Amino acid sequence: MTADRSGSQRIRLLIVDDQPLVRRGLVLMMSLQPTMDVVGEASDGVEAVEQAKRLRPDVVLMDLHMPRKGGVGATREISASLPLTRVVVLTTMETEQTVFDAVRAGALAYLLKDATEAEVLETVRAAHRGESHLTPQIARKVLEQFRRLADMAPEPEYRTDEPTDLLATLNDKETSVLQLIAEGKSNKQIAAMLFLAEGTVKNYVSRIMDRLQASSRTELAVMALRQRRVQ
């Protein structure tokens, strides 16, 4: 990550897409942003992993359906070898299994290619801050997969540490934040809906994750879903 003349941090990007026209369009869009630098391009998953290891970008904008190695496999390798590099999926693929596989591989955000320019830019910035982002449509698909897995899993023998017990320790405001996370809302959207500063929402999310012993926003969303099922 580099700094521009104003002293603000610039986001170093790697663009991965097997369609040259799409890739050039993304490069142009990102290059026009004063706080973003496109440091590399890749046309398939193998090239993406090689470029990521060489360039160490802050954020990788990743397509999924590509030759040689798909985006899920590339995301898994990049996330494992470069923990400080965030992967944002931008694809046309929206089946529940594909979304779930990408999230499990380490993708911090998942967007469809019909997203607006503003949505793509904000998601890249959020990922750079370490915030996961799933649109409500995609969040529902992830939660549906978790629900299926939860239905298939055997009931635990001891239930004293169940999420529902921990959820009872949240206050009303924390519960509201958690439910909006489950709906796929970003910190910015939650702040607007609850009339809070975005920094305050970020603090709430950190506190909720600590309280519920969760490692990601997706895990928080699953806990909220399970709470709804037992009510």
C-alpha positions as CSV (number, residue, x, y, z in Angstrom):
1,M,0.0,0.0,0.0
2,T,1.4,3.4,-1.1
3,A,0.6,7.0,-0.1
4,D,-0.4,9.8,-2.6
5,R,0.8,13.3,-2.2
6,S,-2.0,14.2,0.2
7,G,-0.7,11.5,2.5
8,S,-3.8,9.2,2.1
9,Q,-3.2,5.5,1.5
10,R,-3.6,4.2,-2.0
11,I,-5.1,0.8,-2.6
12,R,-3.0,-1.5,-4.8
13,L,-5.3,-3.7,-7.0
14,L,-4.9,-6.9,-9.1
15,I,-7.7,-7.3,-11.7
16,V,-8.4,-11.0,-12.7
17,D,-10.8,-11.8,-15.5
18,D,-10.5,-14.0,-18.6
19,Q,-12.5,-11.5,-20.8
20,P,-10.1,-8.8,-22.1
21,L,-12.9,-6.3,-22.6
22,V,-14.2,-6.7,-19.1
23,R,-10.7,-6.6,-17.7
24,R,-9.8,-3.4,-19.5
25,G,-13.0,-1.8,-18.4
26,L,-12.3,-2.6,-14.7
27,V,-8.7,-1.4,-15.1
28,L,-9.9,1.9,-16.5
29,M,-12.6,2.4,-13.8
30,M,-10.2,1.7,-11.0
31,S,-7.3,3.7,-12.5
32,L,-9.5,6.8,-12.5
33,Q,-9.9,6.7,-8.7
34,P,-7.5,9.0,-6.9
35,T,-6.9,6.4,-4.1
36,M,-6.4,3.3,-6.3
37,D,-3.6,1.9,-8.3
38,V,-4.0,-1.1,-10.6
39,V,-0.6,-2.9,-10.2
40,G,-1.4,-6.0,-12.3
41,E,-3.8,-8.0,-14.5
42,A,-4.4,-11.7,-14.9
43,S,-6.5,-13.7,-17.3
44,D,-6.8,-17.0,-15.4
45,G,-6.4,-18.4,-11.9
46,V,-2.8,-19.7,-12.4
47,E,-1.7,-16.3,-13.6
48,A,-3.7,-14.6,-10.7
49,V,-1.8,-16.6,-8.1
50,E,1.6,-15.9,-9.7
51,Q,0.8,-12.2,-10.0
52,A,-0.5,-11.9,-6.5
53,K,2.6,-13.6,-5.0
54,R,4.9,-11.3,-7.0
55,L,3.0,-8.0,-6.6
56,R,1.4,-8.5,-3.2
57,P,-1.7,-6.3,-3.9
58,D,-4.0,-5.0,-1.2
59,V,-7.1,-6.2,-3.0
60,V,-7.7,-8.8,-5.8
61,L,-10.8,-8.3,-7.9
62,M,-11.5,-11.9,-8.9
63,D,-13.7,-13.5,-11.6
64,L,-14.7,-17.2,-10.9
65,H,-15.2,-18.9,-14.3
66,M,-11.8,-18.9,-15.9
67,P,-9.5,-21.4,-17.8
68,R,-6.7,-23.4,-16.2
69,K,-7.6,-22.6,-12.7
70,G,-11.0,-21.2,-11.6
71,G,-11.4,-18.2,-9.2
72,V,-12.3,-20.4,-6.2
73,G,-9.1,-22.3,-6.4
74,A,-7.1,-19.1,-7.0
75,T,-8.8,-17.4,-4.1
76,R,-8.0,-20.3,-1.8
77,E,-4.3,-20.2,-2.7
78,I,-4.0,-16.4,-2.4
79,S,-5.8,-16.3,0.9
80,A,-3.6,-19.1,2.3
81,S,-0.3,-17.6,1.2
82,L,-1.1,-13.9,1.4
83,P,-3.3,-13.3,4.5
84,L,-3.0,-9.5,4.1
85,T,-4.4,-9.6,0.5
86,R,-8.2,-9.3,0.4
87,V,-10.1,-11.1,-2.4
88,V,-13.3,-9.5,-3.8
89,V,-15.2,-11.8,-6.2
90,L,-16.9,-10.1,-9.2
91,T,-18.7,-12.7,-11.3
92,T,-21.9,-13.7,-13.1
93,M,-22.1,-17.0,-11.1
94,E,-24.6,-16.9,-8.3
95,T,-25.6,-20.5,-7.5
96,E,-25.6,-21.1,-3.7
97,Q,-22.8,-23.7,-3.9
98,T,-20.6,-21.3,-5.9
99,V,-21.1,-18.5,-3.5
100,F,-20.5,-20.7,-0.5
101,D,-17.4,-22.2,-2.0
102,A,-15.9,-18.8,-2.7
103,V,-16.6,-17.6,0.8
104,R,-15.1,-20.7,2.3
105,A,-12.0,-20.2,0.1
106,G,-11.4,-16.9,1.7
107,A,-13.3,-14.3,-0.4
108,L,-14.1,-11.3,1.8
109,A,-16.8,-9.9,-0.6
110,Y,-18.9,-11.3,-3.4
111,L,-20.5,-9.1,-6.1
112,L,-22.3,-9.9,-9.3
113,K,-21.3,-8.2,-12.6
114,D,-24.6,-6.3,-12.7
115,A,-23.4,-4.3,-9.7
116,T,-23.2,-0.6,-10.1
117,E,-19.8,1.2,-10.4
118,A,-20.4,2.8,-7.0
119,E,-21.1,-0.7,-5.4
120,V,-17.9,-2.1,-6.8
121,L,-15.8,0.8,-5.7
122,E,-17.3,0.9,-2.2
123,T,-16.9,-2.9,-1.8
124,V,-13.2,-2.7,-2.8
125,R,-12.7,0.1,-0.2
126,A,-14.6,-1.9,2.5
127,A,-12.5,-5.0,1.7
128,H,-9.3,-3.0,2.0
129,R,-10.5,-2.0,5.5
130,G,-11.0,-5.6,6.3
131,E,-14.8,-5.5,6.1
132,S,-16.7,-8.4,4.5
133,H,-19.5,-7.4,2.1
134,L,-22.3,-9.6,0.7
135,T,-25.3,-8.1,-1.1
136,P,-28.6,-9.2,0.5
137,Q,-29.2,-11.5,-2.5
138,I,-25.8,-13.2,-2.0
139,A,-26.0,-13.2,1.8
140,R,-29.3,-15.2,1.5
141,K,-27.6,-17.8,-0.6
142,V,-24.7,-18.2,1.8
143,L,-27.1,-18.5,4.8
144,E,-29.2,-21.0,2.9
145,Q,-26.1,-23.2,2.5
146,F,-25.2,-22.8,6.1
147,R,-28.8,-23.7,7.0
148,R,-28.6,-26.9,5.0
149,L,-25.3,-27.8,6.6
150,A,-26.8,-27.1,10.1
151,D,-29.8,-29.3,9.3
152,M,-27.4,-32.1,8.3
153,A,-25.2,-31.8,11.4
154,P,-25.9,-33.9,14.5
155,E,-27.1,-32.1,17.6
156,P,-24.3,-31.4,20.0
157,E,-24.3,-33.4,23.3
158,Y,-23.7,-30.4,25.5
159,R,-25.5,-27.1,24.8
160,T,-24.2,-24.7,27.5
161,D,-22.2,-22.8,24.9
162,E,-24.8,-22.7,22.2
163,P,-24.9,-19.4,20.2
164,T,-28.4,-18.8,21.4
165,D,-27.0,-18.5,25.0
166,L,-24.4,-16.0,23.9
167,L,-26.9,-14.0,21.9
168,A,-28.9,-13.4,25.0
169,T,-26.0,-11.3,26.4
170,L,-26.4,-8.7,23.6
171,N,-28.3,-5.5,24.3
172,D,-31.0,-4.2,22.0
173,K,-28.7,-2.0,19.8
174,E,-26.2,-4.9,19.4
175,T,-29.1,-7.2,18.4
176,S,-30.2,-4.7,15.8
177,V,-26.7,-4.5,14.4
178,L,-26.5,-8.3,14.3
179,Q,-29.8,-8.7,12.4
180,L,-28.7,-6.2,9.8
181,I,-25.4,-8.0,9.3
182,A,-27.5,-11.2,8.7
183,E,-29.3,-9.3,6.0
184,G,-26.1,-8.5,4.2
185,K,-25.9,-4.8,5.1
186,S,-22.5,-3.1,5.2
187,N,-21.3,-0.9,8.1
188,K,-22.3,2.2,6.1
189,Q,-25.8,0.9,5.5
190,I,-26.2,-0.1,9.1
191,A,-25.1,3.3,10.2
192,A,-27.7,5.0,8.0
193,M,-30.5,2.7,9.1
194,L,-29.7,3.0,12.9
195,F,-28.7,6.7,12.8
196,L,-25.2,6.0,14.0
197,A,-21.7,7.0,12.9
198,E,-20.0,4.4,10.7
199,G,-17.1,4.2,13.2
200,T,-19.6,3.5,16.0
201,V,-21.1,0.6,13.9
202,K,-17.6,-0.8,13.4
203,N,-17.0,-0.8,17.1
204,Y,-20.4,-2.5,17.7
205,V,-19.4,-5.2,15.2
206,S,-16.0,-5.8,16.9
207,R,-17.7,-6.0,20.3
208,I,-20.3,-8.4,19.0
209,M,-17.7,-10.6,17.4
210,D,-15.7,-10.7,20.7
211,R,-18.9,-11.4,22.7
212,L,-20.1,-14.2,20.4
213,Q,-16.6,-15.6,19.8
214,A,-17.0,-15.3,16.1
215,S,-14.2,-14.9,13.5
216,S,-16.2,-13.3,10.7
217,R,-19.3,-11.4,9.8
218,T,-20.6,-14.5,8.0
219,E,-20.3,-16.5,11.2
220,L,-22.3,-13.7,12.9
221,A,-25.0,-14.0,10.2
222,V,-25.3,-17.7,10.8
223,M,-25.7,-17.2,14.5
224,A,-28.5,-14.7,13.8
225,L,-30.2,-17.2,11.5
226,R,-30.1,-19.9,14.1
227,Q,-31.6,-17.6,16.6
228,R,-34.5,-16.9,14.3
229,R,-35.0,-20.7,13.8
230,V,-35.4,-21.4,17.6
231,Q,-37.7,-18.4,18.3
